[in-house]
Amino acid sequence: MQGHSPMPKAFLWDWWTDNLSEVPVVSLALGSVAGLGAARVVASHYSVMVKGSSQMFVAGPPVVEWTHGKFEKNELGGRHIHTRNGAVDDEAASEADAFERARKVYNMRRIVAAVVDRDSFFETGKFWGRSVITGFARLSGWPVAIMAGDPMHYGGAWTARAAEKIMRFVDLAQTFHLPVVHLVDCPGFLIGPQAEAEGTIRYGMRAAAAILQSIVPWCSVIVRKVFGVAGALHQNSSRYGIRMAWPSAEWGSLPIAGGLEAAYRAEIEAAPDPAAKRTEIEQRIRKFASPMRGAERFDVEEIIDPRHTRKLLCEFAELAAPLRTPGRTSFGVRP
């Protein structure tokens, strides 16, 4: 007689515990989860259940009925139980809300502090144009200008004020011959009625002119997003600069969220099933979204282990050192 009842084993569970010590782990319970699935939800740093549609059990109602009587799913393991007893961290009103809660922002200033010489970062303009961080630091002892996107403000999108801040900062780096290190997380220019009323595109193109007119060495580290015109300005791509990316990087003309509707509206609306057509297009585009594919086409010089960022930036500072030239500098006309 073939077949057998397998013995329960903690197969690959050591990955769960190892991950908890290495990387942020987020779990979303979007339906009923029991047993191993429930354990997986709890084995995280942040977990979310959805009101009304998600439940979690050690064992579900059919199993529990044998020993404890009949229970409805929400009665046995609804979110009102597990978000109150500490098993799950948060509750969301809908699946969309759950995914939004899972998109936790990170602290870019901690990254800056980790890659520059210890305690050397001197931030300027902290309280205005806050979607962009600017300041000065040292790398291997050499002074550099640091620019970084701050996802805690508008997701790092360039506002009119942020563009003004960038222009002034890049001019300062150019005036004093400081190489620029740009830690990039930019979804593009801020959009919407307020952005239009503030003339964001005018200020944005003035920032663009400052970047394009600068001749100091640039090194861009793509930490996460690079989209649209503002994303394209992470450095002047018409002249030599160093560009490397973390595996978390993503880039393109438009982000998939919202961008598909703009770029493929006619095709989606003409389809017999617009929702299915949108899903089909999204799946097709996501196949090409990996930064590894971009690196194969030399969009960046290298995909790097984030742990090597400081070492590589120090190498950049050493390479840039002989290129520092004294004297006055000048700028051309700007929009």
C-alpha positions in Angstrom: 0.0 0.0 0.0 1.5 3.3 -1.1 1.3 6.7 0.6 1.6 7.7 4.2 0.6 10.4 6.7 3.5 12.9 6.8 4.9 13.9 10.2 4.5 17.6 11.0 7.9 19.3 10.5 9.0 22.9 11.0 10.2 22.9 7.4 11.7 26.2 6.3 10.4 27.8 9.5 13.9 28.9 10.4 13.6 31.3 7.5 10.8 33.1 9.4 12.8 33.6 12.5 15.9 34.6 10.5 14.0 37.2 8.6 12.7 38.7 11.8 16.3 39.5 12.7 17.3 40.8 9.3 14.5 42.7 7.5 11.2 44.3 8.2 8.4 41.7 7.8 4.7 42.7 7.2 1.8 40.3 7.0 -1.7 41.0 5.7 -4.5 38.6 6.6 -6.9 39.2 3.7 -9.3 36.2 4.3 -9.5 33.2 6.6 -6.2 31.9 7.8 -5.7 28.9 10.0 -2.9 26.8 11.3 0.3 27.4 9.3 -1.2 30.4 7.7 -2.1 32.0 11.1 1.4 31.3 12.3 2.8 33.0 9.2 0.7 36.1 9.9 1.9 36.4 13.5 5.6 35.8 12.6 6.0 39.4 11.5 6.9 42.8 12.8 3.6 44.3 11.7 0.3 42.4 10.9 -3.1 43.6 9.7 -6.5 42.1 9.5 -9.4 43.4 7.5 -12.7 44.2 9.2 -15.4 41.7 8.3 -13.5 39.7 5.7 -10.5 38.2 7.6 -10.4 35.7 10.4 -7.5 33.9 12.0 -7.5 30.6 13.9 -5.2 28.0 15.3 -7.9 25.6 14.0 -11.0 26.7 12.0 -14.7 26.2 12.8 -15.0 22.7 11.3 -12.2 21.4 13.6 -13.3 23.3 16.7 -16.9 22.0 16.3 -15.8 18.5 17.2 -14.7 19.6 20.7 -16.2 23.0 21.5 -19.4 23.3 19.5 -20.4 25.3 16.4 -19.0 28.8 15.9 -19.2 31.3 13.0 -15.8 32.4 11.6 -15.9 35.9 13.0 -17.2 34.6 16.3 -14.3 32.3 16.6 -11.4 34.3 15.2 -12.5 37.7 13.9 -10.4 40.8 13.9 -12.2 42.2 17.0 -10.6 39.3 18.9 -7.0 39.2 17.6 -6.4 42.9 17.4 -7.4 43.1 21.1 -5.5 40.1 22.4 -2.2 41.2 20.8 -2.0 38.4 18.2 -2.4 41.0 15.4 -1.2 44.6 15.4 -3.7 46.5 13.4 -7.1 46.4 11.6 -8.0 47.9 8.2 -11.4 49.0 6.8 -10.7 47.3 3.5 -8.1 45.4 1.5 -7.0 48.6 -0.1 -6.6 50.2 3.3 -4.6 47.2 4.5 -2.2 47.5 1.6 -1.9 51.2 2.2 -1.0 50.6 5.9 1.6 48.1 4.8 3.4 50.7 2.7 5.4 52.0 5.8 7.7 54.9 5.1 11.4 54.7 6.2 13.7 57.2 7.7 16.1 58.5 4.9 18.1 60.5 7.5 19.1 57.2 9.1 20.5 56.0 5.8 22.4 59.3 5.3 23.9 59.0 8.8 24.9 55.4 8.2 26.8 56.0 4.9 28.7 59.2 5.7 31.6 59.6 8.1 30.3 59.3 11.7 28.4 62.5 12.9 29.5 64.4 9.9 26.1 65.2 8.3 25.2 68.9 8.6 21.7 69.4 7.3 20.5 72.7 5.8 16.9 73.8 4.9 15.4 71.1 7.2 12.1 73.0 7.7 11.2 74.0 4.1 10.9 72.0 0.8 10.7 69.0 3.1 10.3 66.3 0.5 14.0 66.7 -0.3 16.8 66.5 2.3 20.0 68.6 1.7 23.2 69.1 3.6 26.9 68.5 3.8 29.0 65.6 5.1 32.3 63.9 4.8 33.2 60.7 3.0 36.6 59.2 3.9 37.3 62.7 5.2 36.4 64.5 2.0 33.6 67.1 2.1 30.6 66.3 -0.2 27.1 67.7 -0.8 24.3 65.3 0.2 20.9 65.4 -1.4 18.2 62.8 -0.7 14.5 62.2 -1.2 12.4 62.1 2.0 9.4 59.7 1.6 7.9 61.0 4.8 6.8 64.2 2.9 4.7 63.7 -0.2 6.4 60.4 -0.8 9.6 62.3 -1.9 7.8 64.2 -4.7 9.3 67.5 -5.8 7.1 70.4 -4.8 7.7 74.0 -6.0 9.5 74.8 -2.7 11.6 71.6 -2.9 12.6 72.5 -6.4 13.7 76.0 -5.1 15.7 74.3 -2.4 17.4 71.9 -4.9 18.3 74.8 -7.2 19.9 76.8 -4.3 21.7 73.7 -3.0 23.1 72.5 -6.3 24.3 76.1 -7.0 26.1 76.1 -3.6 27.7 72.7 -4.4 28.8 74.1 -7.8 30.1 77.3 -6.3 32.3 75.5 -3.8 33.3 72.6 -6.0 31.7 69.9 -3.9 30.9 66.5 -5.4 27.2 65.7 -5.0 25.9 62.4 -3.6 22.2 61.9 -4.3 20.3 59.2 -2.4 17.3 58.9 -4.8 13.7 58.2 -3.9 11.6 60.4 -6.2 8.1 59.5 -7.6 8.2 62.7 -9.8 6.8 66.2 -9.4 3.9 66.6 -7.0 0.7 66.6 -8.9 -2.8 68.0 -8.3 -4.5 71.4 -8.1 -2.2 72.9 -5.4 0.9 71.8 -7.4 -0.5 73.5 -10.5 -1.4 76.7 -8.6 2.1 76.9 -7.2 3.7 76.7 -10.6 5.6 73.6 -9.7 6.7 72.9 -13.3 8.4 76.3 -13.6 10.3 75.9 -10.3 11.0 72.3 -11.3 12.6 73.3 -14.6 14.8 75.9 -12.8 16.0 73.0 -10.5 16.6 71.0 -13.7 18.7 73.8 -15.2 20.8 73.9 -12.0 21.5 70.2 -12.2 22.2 70.2 -15.9 24.5 73.2 -15.6 26.5 71.7 -12.7 29.9 70.2 -13.7 30.9 68.8 -10.3 31.1 65.0 -10.0 27.7 63.3 -9.2 27.0 59.9 -7.7 23.4 58.7 -7.5 22.3 55.8 -5.4 18.8 54.7 -6.4 17.3 53.7 -3.1 13.7 53.3 -4.3 11.6 55.3 -6.8 12.7 57.1 -9.9 9.7 58.2 -12.0 8.8 61.1 -14.4 10.7 64.3 -15.2 11.8 64.9 -11.6 13.1 61.4 -11.3 15.1 61.8 -14.5 16.9 64.6 -12.8 18.6 62.4 -10.3 21.7 63.6 -12.1 22.8 64.9 -15.5 22.7 61.8 -17.7 24.3 63.5 -20.6 27.7 63.6 -18.8 29.6 61.0 -16.9 28.4 60.3 -13.4 28.3 57.2 -11.2 24.8 55.6 -10.8 24.2 52.6 -8.7 21.0 51.0 -7.4 19.7 49.0 -4.4 17.6 45.9 -5.2 14.6 47.9 -3.9 14.9 50.4 -6.8 12.1 50.8 -9.3 12.0 53.2 -12.2 10.1 54.2 -15.3 8.3 57.0 -17.2 5.3 56.6 -14.9 4.5 54.5 -11.8 2.2 51.6 -12.5 -0.3 52.9 -10.0 -2.1 55.6 -11.9 0.3 55.5 -14.8 -1.4 52.6 -16.5 -4.7 54.5 -16.7 -2.9 57.5 -18.3 -0.8 55.6 -20.8 -3.2 52.9 -21.8 -6.6 54.6 -21.3 -7.8 54.1 -24.9 -6.8 50.4 -24.9 -8.4 49.7 -21.5 -11.7 51.5 -22.3 -12.0 49.8 -25.7 -11.7 46.3 -24.2 -14.8 44.2 -23.6 -13.6 43.7 -20.0 -11.7 46.9 -19.0 -10.7 45.5 -15.6 -9.3 42.3 -17.1 -7.4 44.3 -19.8 -5.9 46.5 -17.1 -4.8 43.5 -15.1 -3.3 42.0 -18.3 -1.3 45.1 -19.1 -0.1 45.5 -15.5 1.1 41.9 -15.4 2.9 42.4 -18.7 4.6 45.6 -17.5 5.6 44.2 -14.1 7.6 41.5 -15.9 10.0 44.3 -17.0 10.0 46.3 -13.8 12.9 44.6 -12.0 16.0 46.8 -11.6 18.0 43.8 -12.7 16.6 44.1 -16.2 17.5 47.8 -16.3 21.0 47.1 -15.1 21.4 44.6 -18.0 20.8 47.6 -20.3 23.2 49.8 -18.4 20.5 52.1 -16.9 22.8 51.9 -13.9 26.4 50.9 -13.5 25.6 48.3 -10.9 23.0 46.8 -8.5 24.7 46.9 -5.1 24.2 45.3 -1.7 23.0 48.2 0.5 25.5 47.2 3.1 28.3 48.2 0.6 26.9 51.7 0.0 29.3 53.5 2.3 32.4 51.8 0.9 31.4 52.6 -2.6 30.6 56.2 -1.8 34.0 56.6 -0.1 35.6 55.3 -3.3 33.6 57.9 -5.2 34.8 60.7 -2.9 38.4 59.5 -3.5 37.9 59.5 -7.2 36.4 62.9 -7.2 39.1 64.5 -5.0 41.6 65.2 -7.8 38.8 66.8 -9.9 38.2 69.6 -7.4 39.3 72.9 -9.1 39.4 76.3 -7.3 38.1 79.6 -8.7 34.8 81.3 -9.5 32.0 79.5 -11.3 29.0 80.8 -13.3 25.6 79.6 -14.5 23.7 80.1 -17.7 20.1 81.4 -18.2 17.3 79.4 -16.5 13.6 79.0 -17.2 
